[in-house]
Amino acid sequence: MKLKTRPFPRTIISVLLASVFVSFGAHAADDPQALRAEVDALKRELQELRGLITAGSAGAVGKEKKVVAGTQAISTTAPRDKVVTVGGGELAIYGTLNADFGTVERSGATVGTSALNSLVGAPGATPTDLPSRNTVRSNSSNIGFRGKKDLAGGISAVFQIESSIGMDGAASTLAGRDTFVGLTGGFGSVLYGSNIDSPYKRGVQGKDPFYATGIATQKGILGSPGFNVVSVAAVAGVTIGGNAATAQQQNAGFDARLNNLLMYRSPTVSGFSGEIAYGANEQKSTSAGTQIDPGVISLLGRYEMGPLYASYGYERHKDVFGLNSLTALVPGTGVTGALFAPTAGASSTDTGNRLGLGYSFGDSDALLVWENLKYETNIGAVSSYDRNAWVASLSHRFGPHRAIASYAQAAAGSCALAVGGSCSTIGLGARQWALGYDYTLDSSTNLYAFWSSVTNEAAAAYNFGVSGASAAGVGADPQALALGIRYKF
């Protein structure tokens, strides 16, 4: 709902102008020094008057002010907030609190005493299920500080410090989300930072109708090869994923926050923009025998003009050994096994390719995404694994209401053995349905009801991308309902 603004009263303007000119005329005949002082005073009064007029026409709505950092606009004010000036620069506090109450279960785990395929072993006679239970989830809730200070030559310094908030009892992490410092100008933005969403990840997540978080996000399929891999938060000091026995599967994820990062974001020209990021190889081995040299390159090309949106993302992980981590999964429990330790001469290359196409027509938005993930390693029984997936979603607005439907499917894929011969991926496919209803209370607050169900084939272990169900045996199907409230400031 638009608010009508009250114009600054014309009578007040007239009185102020009259007083200014009378004061000026009374002293016009004085000496030049006094005249100059009166002129300076007149300028100041006119500037103050202009400020009052501007405030009268815009203050009632509190127009949002933005600072541009590359292709990402930084909102420094919300409708009720003001920019704070610190050290000659602008500083703003922002955040999102998103919590839901609902149910979750993960049932139907596969029983078997023989290996299910070339990547997944026997799940056993008593695999783990997750009985239905109630839960409270904190869906990427966060708080952040960001700002800008203008420098010479049209260049500005920008920064952002974003932290996660565990509204469900989980730990809150200072600077555990997009945190950077950099320079921006007509050339775009150059940023140094940590825990930053990769360009590959940013390609379509802004178009996810489920706010790119929670049980219904498309990240249950996108960016994940299955194997209980969920959206990845980088560990401090590590280029990507974790390097501990409880986190190593996440090395294979492509919905990642990258650490030790140098990123460039281009300006937007005729609807086109791009991003490139390099995750530094700080984990390079000091041993002459192994020579492990892990690092990440992530790219994004984007076009957005009118109702059309298109993007292409590419990401390469070198010596991250995602496939070796996947095959360490214990199929009966869905958790990782022994920590993978590369031996002398080991190397790996994992790549992701993603195409996104979105279109808005009237009050409806459609999105179609295709993705290929490929893993290659020269150590272990399986030398490569390759899988395709796609997601389609449609949302429609009618007044404050919004209805959402999404369908995703991951293929079982294909693989190769180090010694040659037939390699099986049977049972590694999955499907995800998600339905949602969203009600807008105002520009900051939404109520929603989301439902999502993942159907895993016998050897698969796909999960909700964010706020995932607890680990269970392969073939177990996560289902959940969420009744939530989302407040953004």
N, C-alpha and C positions, 0 to 999 in steps of 0.2 A: 504494500500500500504506500503510495507516495504521499508525503506530507506537504501541504501548501506552506510556503514561506511568507512571512509578513514583511513587506518592504520597509526600509528605514523611513520613519515619518518625514514627509517633505517639509513640514513646518520647522522641524528641528534643523534640517539641512539649511533652510533659508535663513534662520536666525544665526546659525554658525557662520555662514558665508557673509552675512551683513556685518557681524561683529568683526570679522577678519578685515574686510575692506575699509570699514570706518576707522579701525585702529591704524591701518596703513596710511589712510589719507591724512589723518591728524598729524602725522609726523613726516610727511613727504617733503615738507619745506625745511627740515632740519639739515644739519651738516651731512656730508657723504658717509661718514663713519656710522652715524645713527641710522641713516637710510639703509645701509648694508645690513645692519643688525635687524631692522624691521623686515627686510626681504627674507633674511634667513628664518626669522620667526614665522613669517607667512608660509614659507615652504614647509616648515615643521607642522603648522596647524593644518595645512592642506593634506599632508600625508596622514595625519591622525584622522582627519575627516574621511579620507578615502578608506582607511581601515575600518571605521565605524560603518560606513555604507556597505562594504564587503561583508562584514560580520552580520549586518542586519539581513542581507539577502541569502547568506549561506549558512549562518550559524544554526538555524532551526533544524537543518538536516544533518549537520556535521559531516560534510562531504569527506569521503575517504581520500587520503593522500597516499601516493605510491612512490616508492623509490625503485628504479629499475636496475636489476643486477643481471646483465645478459638478457636471456629470454624469460627470466622468472621475475615477475613483479613482486616486490617486497612491500606488503601493506604495513605502513607505519602508524595508521590509526584505524580503529573500529568506529562505528557510528557514535559511541559514547566516549571514546578515548581521545587523548591529545598526544602529540609528539612531545617528548621531553628532550630538551637541549642539554647535551653533556659534552663538555670539551669542545664546543663549537660545532658539534655534529648532532644528527637526529637519532634518537633511540626510541624504540617501541617494544612493548611486551605483547606477545601473542600466544595463542595456544588452542588446543582442542581437548575437551574432556568428553570421552565417549565410553559409556559403560552400559552393559546390558545384563539382564537376568534371564535365565532360560534353562533349557535341558540339553544334555549331550549323552550320546551312547556310541559304542563302536562294537558291533556284533557280527557274528558269522565268520570268525577266523577259520582258515583252512586247516584241516587235519590231514597229516600225511607223514609217513616214515621214509619216503623216498624224495630225492631232490626234485623240485618242481620245474626247474629249467637250468640253463647253464649259469645263471647268475644267482639263483635263489635255492638254498638247500632245503632239507626236510624240516617242516615246521613242528613235527612231533605229534604225539597223540593227544596232548592237552594244551593247545595254544591259548594265548591270553585274549580274552574279550574285555570290554569296558562296559559294565552294567549301566543302565540309565541312571542319571543323577542330575540334581539341580546345580547350577553354577552361576557365578558372577564373573564377567569378563571385562577387562580393560582393553579396549580396542585401539591400540596405538595412541593412547592419550599422551599429551605432551605439553610442555611450556617452553617458550623461547624468547630470546632477546635478539633483535637485529637492528642494524642502523647504517647510517651513511654519513660521510663527511666529504664535502666538496673540496677538491684540490685545484691546482692550476691546470689550465689547458683543457678544460672540459672533462677531467678525470676525477673520479670519486673513489674514496676508500670505502669498502663495505665489509660488514662482518655479520655473523650469525652464530649464536650458541643455543642449541636446541637439546632439551633433555626429556627423557621418557618419564611418565608418571604411572606408577603401578597402583591403579585404583582398586585392583582385585587382590591386594596383598603382596603382589610381586614387587621386586626391588625397583626403585626409581633410580635412573642412571644419569648423572650429570654429564652433559655433552655427549650422551649416548645416541643422539640422532644428528641430522645434518648440521655440522659445525664447521665454519670456515672463516677465513679472512682473505681479502683480495682487492683487486682494482677493477673498476668498471668505467666504460666510456663508450664512445662511438664505435670502438673496435670490438665491443662485447665485454666479457668478463673473464678474468683469470683468477682462479680460486685455489688456495691451499687448504686442506682440511682433513677431517676424519669422520667416519660413520655417515658418509654422504651417499644418498641414493645414486646408484650408477646411472649413466645416460641410458643404458639398455633398460633398466627398470623404469625410468621416467617416461619411456616412450608411450605407453598406453595407460599407466596407472592413474593418471589424471582423468581418464575417460571411464574408469570403472564405476558403474552406477551404484555400487555398494560401498562407496567411499574408500575403496582399495584397502579395506581392513575387515576384521571380524570373520565370522563363519562363512559368509556368502561371497567374499571377494573372489575374483577370478584367479587369484594367485594359488588356489588349491591345485590348479593344473598348470598355469603359466609359470615358467621359471623353475619348475620342480620336475625331476625325473621319477617321482614317486619315492619309494624306499623311506617313507616317513620324513622326507626333506620338506621343510617349511620356509617361509620368508626369513632371510638370513640377516642377522645383526652382526656386524663385524666385531671381532674381539680386539681390544686395544693392542697395538703393536703387531697385528697380523693383517696381511694384505686382504684376505677374504676368509670368511667362515671361522671355524674353530680349529684348534690343533690339539684337542684333548679327547680322550676316549669317549666322553659323553657328548661330543659335538662334532666329531669328524665328518659325519654324513653331510653336514651343512656345507662342506667344501664343494659339494657337487651342485649347490643351488645357484640359480641365475636370477633370483629376485633378491639382490644383495645390496647391503650398504658396504661401501669400500672404504678402506682405511689407508693412511699414508698416501693421500691422493693429491694429484695435480690435475685440475680440470679447467677446460676452456669452454665457454658458452658464447656462441656467436650472437650478434644482433639479428633481428628478424627483418628480412628484405623481401618484399612482395609475397609475404606469407611463408617464406622458407627460413629455416634456422637449423643450427646443428650444435652438437656437443661432442667433446672427446675428453676422456679421462685416462690417466695412467696411475695404476697402483704400484708404488715403488717396490723394488725387489730387496727390501730390507732383510728378508729371510734367506738371502743367498748363502749357500753353505760355505763354511770356512775350510771344509775338508777337500783336498785335491782329488780324493777318490770318488766322492759322490757327486759334487758339482751341481747340487739342486739349486735352481735359480727361479723361484716362484715370482710371478708378477701378473698383472691384469691390464688389459687394454679394453676400453668400452667406448662404443661410438653410437651416435644417434643422429639421424636426419629426419626432419619434421616439416610438414606443410600444413598450414591451417589458414583457410580463407573462406569467409562466409560459412555455409553449412558443412563444408567438406574438411575432413581431417585425415591425414595419412602420415605414417611414420615407418621408419626402418631402423632396427637396432641390431648391432653386432657386438659380441663380447667374446674375448679369448682369455682363458686361464692357462698360464704356462706353469708346469710343475706343481700343480695343486693336487693332482692325483684323486680327482673326484670319483672315477670308476673304481679304484681300489678301495675307497671309503665305502662306496655303495655295497660292494660284495662282502664287506665286513658285517652287514646287517644280520642279526639273529632272527630268522623268519618266524619263530614261534612267539617272540615277544615284541618284535618291531623296534628294538633298541640296537645301538651299535655294539660291535664286538671289540676285540682287542685293537689297540691303537696301531694304525698302519705306519710302518717305518720304512721309507724307501732305501734300497740298497745301492751299492756303487753302480753307476751307469744308468740308473733309473731316470726316466723322463716321461712327461705326459703333456697332452694338449687337449683342453676341453673348449668347445665353442658353442655359442648360441646365436641363432638368427631368428628375428621376429619381425613380422609385417603386421601393421595395424591399419584399419580403415574404418573411419567413423563418418556418420552423416546425420544431420539434424533436419527434420521436416516438420514444421509446425511445432507442436508441443511434444514431439517424440524424438528420441535419440537412439540410433542404432550403432552397434560396434561389432566388428568382425576381426579376429586376431588369429594368425597362424604362426606357429613356432616350431623350430627344429633344434634339438639339443644333441650334441655328439661328443662322446668321450673316447679318448685314445690313450693308451699307456703301453709301455714296453716291458712291464713287469706284472706278473700274475697270469692266471690261466686264461682270462678273457682279455683280449687286446683292444676291443672297441665295442661301444654300445651307441645306438642311434635311434632316436624316437621323435615322431611328429605329434603335434597336438593342435587343437583349434578351439576357440571360444566365440560364441555369439550371444549378444545381449540386446534387449530392447527395453526402453523405459518410456513412460508416457505421463505427462503432467496434466492435471485438471484442477485448476485453482491451487489450493495449498496441498493437494494430494498428489502422490506419485506412485505408480505401479511399476514393478520391475520384474523381468524374467531373464534368466541366463542359463545357457547350456554349454558344457565343455566336455571335450573328449580327448583322451590321450591314447595313442596306438601302442600296441605291445612293442613295436620297434624291431630292430634287427641287431645282431652281434657277430663278432668273429672271435675265434679262439687263437691263442698264440701259436699252437702247434698245428693249426689248420683243422679241417673237418667241419662237420655240421655243428652249428651253434644255435641253441634254442632260447627264445624269449617268450614262449607261450605263457599266457596268464598274466602279463605285465600291463595290460590295458586298464583304463578306468573311465568312468563318466561322472560328471557332477551336474546336478540340477540345483538352482537357487531361485527362490521367489521372494519378493519383498514388497512391503507397503511402507511409505514414508509420508509423514505429515509435518508440514512446515508451520511452526508456531509463530516465528518471526525470522528475521534475516540471520539470527545467530543460533536458533534453537530448533531441533527436529526431534520428533518421536518416530520410532520405526518398529516394525515387526518383520524379521527375516527368518527364513527357513532354508536349510541346505542339506543335501544328501549326496554323499560320494559312494558310488558303487564300484568296488574294486574287483577285478578278476582274481582268480585263485592265488596268484603269486604276487599281486600288486599291493602296495601300501601307500596310496595317496591319502592326504590328510587335508583338513582346512588350512589354507595358506597362512592365516593369522588366527590367533586364539585356537590353535589346533587341539584336537582331542588327544588324550593321553595315548602313548604308544600301545599297540596291540599286535596280535599276530597278523601275518600277511593274509589278505582276503577279507579282513574285518572292515565293515562298512560304517564310516562315521555319519551320524545324523544329528542335527541340532536345531533348536529353535531359540531365537533371541528376541527379547522385548527390551528396547533400549532407548536411551536419550543421549543426544549429541549436542553439545554446546561449544560454539566456536567464538573466540574473542581475538 
